[in-house]
């Protein structure tokens, strides 16, 4: 690949979308893991200071992350069906892992990465930041689809 093809590849919304989703989910997973470990430490030592502080700070950080992700998807990236679909599919996948508590989960999937991911999500509980990120991704995907449709319609009207 020459320099111009690399630049044109990086200008397309696909790699930016995939990388930003991976980074946001990885950060949310890291925050949830650290908060889970802190809760275990708090239960063992009865030292509640850090848990109280993080209970206040973590939701603010998650909301800032959601707003930054929304700005990236709806303001910075051009209207694209791929962007909207990627956001919606990633959100539905994570929410589906959460909702699998209410339905049977196949035993053959438990040893795969999907099963391990589901087990980690169940440990975090329904107040985990990754759950809120996934919910926001679904809403961002719907807004991006609507934006794409409106942009295409206005282009056809001209």
N, C-alpha and C positions, 0 to 999 in steps of 0.2 A: 504494500500500500504506500502510495506516495503521500506527500504532505497535504495536498488539496483534498484527497479522498478521506484522510483522517479528519480534517477540519469539517468536511461536509457530514461525515458520520456523527461527529460530536454535536453538530448543529441540529440534528434530527432529535425529536423529543423522546425516542425510544430509549437510548442509553441513559439519558438524564433521568427519565422516569424510573427505570429499573434500579439504578444506583441510589436514587433518593429514597425509594421505597425500602430497599435493603438496609440503608443506613438508618432510617427512621425505625424500622422494626427491630434492628439490632440494638439501637440505643434504648428503645422501650423494653426489650427483653433484658438488657443489662441493668436498667433501673429496677425492673421488677425482681430480678435475681438478687440484687443488692438489698432491696427492701425486704425480701423474704428472709435473707440471711440475718438481717438486722432484727427482724421480728423473732427469729429463733434465738438470737443472742439475748434479746430483751426478756423472753420467757425464762431463759436459764438464769439470768443475773438480776432480774427485777430492776434494771436500770432503764427507766423510761424516757430519759431526757432526749436522746437522739431520735427515738421513734416519734416523739411529739414534734420535734423540729422538722423531720422529714415528712411527716404526715401533712404539714402545712406547705412545704416547699415542692414536693413531687407533683401535686396537681397543677401548680402554677407552671412548672417546667413542661409538663405534658401539654397544657393548653398553648403555651408559646410554641412548642413543636408542631402542634396541629395547625396553628395559624401560619407558621412558616411554610409548612407543607402545602397548605391551601394557596398561599401566595405564589409558591413555585408553580403549582399545577394550573392555577387559573389566571395568573397574571404574566408570569415569565414564559411559560411554554406556549407554543402556538396551539390553536384548537385542533385536536387530534382525537380520532376514535380510539387509537391505540392507548393513549394516555388514560382516557376514561375507562376503557376496559381493564387495563392493568390495575388501576386503583380499585375498581369494583371487584375484580377476581381476587386480589390479595385480601381485601376486607372480608369478602364472603368466605374465603378459605379459613381465616382466623376465627371468625364468628361461628363457622361450621364446626371447628374444633371445640369451641366452647359448648355449643349446643349438642354435641355428641354425648354429653352427660345424660341427656334425656332419652336417647335412643341407644340401641345396641351398637357397640363398636366391634368390628370384626377382629377376631383373635389373631389372624395372620397379619394384620396391620400394626399390631402392638410392638413388634420387634423392628419395624421400619422407622425411618426418621419422622414420619407423620405421627406414629404412635408415641415416640419420645417427646415430640413437640406437644402433643395433646396432654401427656402426663405432666409436663412442666407447666402448661397453662392451668391445669386443674390445681396444682399446688399454689399458684398465685391467687386463685380465686377470681370472682367476678368484678372486683374493684381494681384489677390490674390495669396499668397504663396501656399495655398492648391491646387490651380489649377496647379501650377508648380510641386508640389510634386506628384500629380496624373499623370501628363504627364511623369514624371521621373519613376514612378512605372510601367507604361506600357512599357517603354523602358527597364527597368531592368528586367521585366518579359519576354520580348522577348529574351534578352541576356541570361537569366537563362535557358529558354527553349532550346536555341541553345547550351549552355554549357552542358546541360543534354543530348542532342542528341549526341554531339561530344564525351562526356564521355562514353556513352553507346556504340557508334560505335567503339571507341578505345578498349573498353572492349571485344567486340565481335571479333575484329580482332586478339586478342591475343590467 
